[in-house]
Amino acid sequence: MNSRDKEFIAEAYSLVVQIEDLIKRYNYEDKVMSAIMLGIIDVDWDSDIKPGEEVQLKSVFSYNLDSRGELEMVKDIMDSQFKDDESLDDILGDLGISLN
């Protein structure tokens, strides 16, 4: 990981901490569902990557979830949003969540 990558990860971490602090400042720990994963793939793209070879991911994680069920819900929303052209309202409606 080069110095620019380290600077990026440090700044991203700082922003994640700000989000966590915002949730706490509003006392929204029980109202907010959040899951953040941000990472840099640390690989030399100029060299040949062999199948099965490990690639390093330098990452920052944060979550505000109460249960495995909430984690599964967030994963389902992200998976559906990534695969389909459905609107977020349609996806959330399928999970029993309304944005209204």
C-alpha positions in Angstrom: 0.0 0.0 0.0 1.5 3.3 -1.0 1.3 6.6 1.0 -1.6 7.9 -1.1 -3.6 4.7 -0.3 -2.8 5.1 3.4 -3.9 8.8 3.3 -7.1 7.8 1.6 -7.9 5.0 4.2 -7.1 7.4 7.0 -9.4 10.1 5.7 -12.2 7.5 5.0 -11.8 6.2 8.5 -12.2 9.8 9.8 -15.4 10.2 7.8 -16.8 6.9 9.2 -16.0 8.1 12.7 -17.9 11.3 12.0 -20.9 9.3 10.8 -20.8 7.2 14.0 -20.5 10.4 16.1 -23.5 11.9 14.2 -25.6 8.8 15.1 -24.6 9.1 18.7 -25.1 12.9 18.9 -28.7 12.5 17.8 -29.2 9.4 20.0 -30.3 7.5 16.9 -28.5 4.3 17.8 -31.9 2.5 18.0 -33.3 4.3 14.9 -30.4 4.0 12.4 -29.4 0.9 10.5 -26.0 1.4 9.0 -23.3 -0.8 7.5 -20.2 0.7 5.9 -17.4 -1.2 4.2 -14.9 0.7 2.1 -11.7 -0.8 0.9 -8.8 -0.4 -1.5 -7.7 -3.5 -3.4 -3.9 -3.7 -2.9 -2.7 -5.5 -5.9 -0.1 -4.9 -8.6 -2.4 -4.8 -11.7 0.7 -4.9 -14.0 1.7 -8.4 -12.8 -0.1 -11.5 -13.7 -2.6 -12.6 -11.0 -2.9 -16.3 -10.8 -6.2 -18.0 -10.1 -6.6 -18.8 -6.4 -3.9 -16.2 -5.5 -4.9 -13.9 -2.6 -5.5 -10.2 -3.2 -5.2 -7.9 -0.2 -8.1 -5.5 0.7 -7.2 -2.7 3.0 -10.5 -1.7 4.5 -12.6 0.3 7.0 -15.7 -1.3 8.5 -18.5 0.2 10.6 -22.0 -0.9 11.4 -24.9 0.0 13.6 -27.1 -3.1 13.6 -28.9 -4.8 16.5 -29.1 -8.4 15.2 -28.1 -10.9 12.5 -31.6 -10.3 11.1 -30.8 -6.6 10.5 -27.5 -7.6 8.9 -29.3 -10.0 6.6 -31.8 -7.2 5.7 -29.0 -4.8 4.8 -27.3 -7.5 2.8 -30.5 -8.3 1.0 -31.1 -4.6 0.2 -27.6 -4.2 -1.1 -27.7 -7.4 -3.1 -31.1 -6.5 -4.7 -29.9 -3.0 -5.5 -26.8 -4.3 -7.1 -28.4 -6.9 -9.3 -31.7 -5.3 -10.3 -32.9 -2.1 -11.8 -35.7 -2.0 -9.3 -36.2 1.3 -7.4 -35.1 1.4 -3.8 -38.8 1.9 -2.8 -39.7 -1.5 -4.5 -36.8 -3.3 -2.8 -37.6 -1.8 0.6 -41.3 -2.5 0.2 -40.5 -6.2 -0.5 -38.7 -6.2 2.9 -41.6 -4.5 4.7 -39.8 -1.1 4.9 -41.3 2.2 3.7 -39.4 5.4 3.0 -42.6 7.5 3.7 
